[in-house]
Amino acid sequence: MTNLTILDPTEAAIILRVSPDLVAKLCRSRKLRATKVGRVWRILPEALQEYLGASHAKLPGETQGDPSNSDQPSGQAAREGDPGNEGGGGTRRGAA
């Protein structure tokens, strides 16, 4: 029989540098491939590799054939002071 490594959420959290609660949430939402054995999620190291590969492909600021995204390297301008940003954080209107 081969030596099979199976991780629990705490071990996976250490590898991903996140909380065990976040790992469990990722498992429940099926963003991280895992199997529940009893009350505990079990995660294969390959599933962590898949998750890291998938999440890396979606990092903000990376252009993947979308030319509308190329002028803002990390989305920073959209968050800080962009006049088109109506979510706040920019220049106040009507302030003296």
C-alpha positions, 0 to 999 in steps of 0.5 A: 500500500502506498503512503497517502497523505491526507490533511485536515483543515488545520494542516491545510490552513497552515499550508495556505496561511489562512484560518482553519475556518476559512479552509472549512468554508472553502470545502463547504462551498466546493472551492476546495476539493475535499471529503467529509469523514464524520465531522472533519473535512479531509483534503488531499495535497493535490486539492491544495495545488488545484486550489492554488492554481485556480485562485492564482489565475483569478488574482486582481490586476492580471489581464487574461485577454481583457483589454479593458483591464490593462490600464489599471495594474492592480485595481488600486486606482479604482479603490483610491480616489477614482472619480468613477468609484461611487463606493467612497474612499475618494474625494468628497463632493461638496467638501471645502 
